[in-house]
Amino acid sequence: MTCATIMTANPLTVRDEETVGEAAARLIEHRYINVPVVDASGRFIGMFGIYDLFSQLIPRVALAGGLLANLRFMGDDPGALRTRFGEIQSRRVGEVADRSVRALYPDTPQIEALRLFCQEHATLPVVERETKKLVGIVSYWDAVCALTGVGKPG
């Protein structure tokens, strides 16, 4: 079975010129963890999701290394985090999208998608090999439904 047979075609996307605020609203509205980011011609740019948003709110120094960071310098005030979100929400999502995400092709075997899930822990884009245009995504749900033979939810 290939990714083309299990993917969700024509998935929800955000355009690279949309703002972080607009992309965050779309994630919340659809209760998604992440969405593909595409340019005006539909070419895959990267993924933007909840973790990308959080990483914009938390200083990079707190994200470095594997040690438990001392975040007392930030405080624990929800208002301060909302203020920080206000500062970044007008940034273009194309600037903060994760461009390191590995893409699948329609003819990629399903087992490769499963292997990448174990490494990436995120929805995977499916792109045309030559043009890099987004044609779909393979989500955990797509994969588990294909494996179990139980129909897609919703």
ZIFENQUI-V690731 format. One record per residue. N is the residue number from 1. RES is the residue in one small letter. OMEGA is omega in whole degrees, 0 to 359 (NA if undefined). NEAR is the number of other ideal C-beta (glycine too) atoms within 12 Angstrom. D_CENTER is the distance of its C-alpha to the mean C-alpha in Angstrom with 1 decimal. Layout:
n: [N	N]
res: [RES	RES]
omega: [OMEGA	OMEGA]
near: [NEAR	NEAR]
d_center: [D_CENTER	D_CENTER]
//
This chain:
n: [1	2	3	4	5	6	7	8	9	10	11	12	13	14	15	16	17	18	19	20	21	22	23	24	25	26	27	28	29	30	31	32	33	34	35	36	37	38	39	40	41	42	43	44	45	46	47	48	49	50	51	52	53	54	55	56	57	58	59	60	61	62	63	64	65	66	67	68	69	70	71	72	73	74	75	76	77	78	79	80	81	82	83	84	85	86	87	88	89	90	91	92	93	94	95	96	97	98	99	100	101	102	103	104	105	106	107	108	109	110	111	112	113	114	115	116	117	118	119	120	121	122	123	124	125	126	127	128	129	130	131	132	133	134	135	136	137	138	139	140	141	142	143	144	145	146	147	148	149	150	151	152	153	154]
res: [m	t	c	a	t	i	m	t	a	n	p	l	t	v	r	d	e	e	t	v	g	e	a	a	a	r	l	i	e	h	r	y	i	n	v	p	v	v	d	a	s	g	r	f	i	g	m	f	g	i	y	d	l	f	s	q	l	i	p	r	v	a	l	a	g	g	l	l	a	n	l	r	f	m	g	d	d	p	g	a	l	r	t	r	f	g	e	i	q	s	r	r	v	g	e	v	a	d	r	s	v	r	a	l	y	p	d	t	p	q	i	e	a	l	r	l	f	c	q	e	h	a	t	l	p	v	v	e	r	e	t	k	k	l	v	g	i	v	s	y	w	d	a	v	c	a	l	t	g	v	g	k	p	g]
omega: [182	179	179	183	182	186	168	181	177	183	171	179	167	179	185	180	175	182	175	178	178	179	178	179	179	177	182	182	184	182	178	174	178	179	176	175	181	175	185	180	177	177	180	179	183	178	174	181	183	182	176	177	180	182	174	182	183	180	182	181	180	181	183	175	182	182	175	185	173	184	181	180	180	185	183	184	178	178	179	178	177	177	178	176	177	180	184	188	180	176	177	181	177	179	186	179	177	182	181	181	178	182	174	174	180	181	177	178	180	182	177	176	179	178	179	175	180	180	189	182	181	173	183	178	173	185	172	185	186	188	185	175	179	177	180	174	169	179	173	181	178	184	183	176	178	180	185	183	178	183	178	179	174	NA]
near: [22	20	36	26	21	35	36	32	18	15	31	27	39	39	27	32	20	30	27	36	25	26	43	33	20	28	30	16	13	20	14	29	24	37	43	47	41	35	25	14	14	23	24	39	36	34	42	46	36	25	23	34	36	23	21	32	29	22	17	11	13	18	18	11	10	6	10	8	16	11	18	9	12	18	12	10	12	12	11	17	21	15	15	23	23	18	15	26	23	19	27	24	40	30	22	32	36	31	22	13	32	25	38	40	28	28	19	30	21	28	19	25	40	24	17	26	26	14	14	27	16	31	39	40	44	39	35	23	17	10	16	23	25	40	32	34	40	48	36	28	24	34	32	20	22	27	18	14	10	12	11	19	12	10]
d_center: [24.0	21.4	17.7	19.2	21.1	18.4	15.3	14.5	15.9	15.1	11.9	11.0	9.7	10.2	12.7	12.8	15.9	14.7	14.8	12.6	14.9	14.3	10.5	11.1	13.8	11.9	9.5	12.9	14.9	13.0	12.2	8.6	6.5	3.2	4.4	5.8	8.0	11.6	15.0	18.1	19.0	15.8	15.0	11.6	10.9	7.5	3.7	4.0	4.2	7.6	8.3	7.9	10.1	12.4	12.9	14.1	16.6	17.9	20.2	19.3	22.6	21.5	18.5	20.8	22.5	22.6	25.2	25.0	24.9	27.5	25.8	29.1	29.0	26.1	27.9	26.6	27.0	24.3	25.8	25.1	21.4	21.5	23.5	21.0	18.3	21.0	21.3	17.7	16.8	18.6	16.7	15.0	11.3	12.0	13.7	11.0	7.9	7.4	9.8	10.8	8.5	11.3	11.7	14.1	17.0	18.7	21.5	19.6	21.2	19.5	20.6	18.5	15.3	16.7	17.5	14.1	12.7	15.5	14.3	10.5	10.2	6.8	6.5	8.1	8.9	12.7	14.6	18.3	19.9	22.0	20.2	16.5	16.1	13.3	15.2	12.9	10.3	11.6	10.5	12.7	14.8	15.5	16.6	18.7	20.3	21.3	22.6	24.6	25.7	24.8	23.5	20.0	19.8	20.4]
//
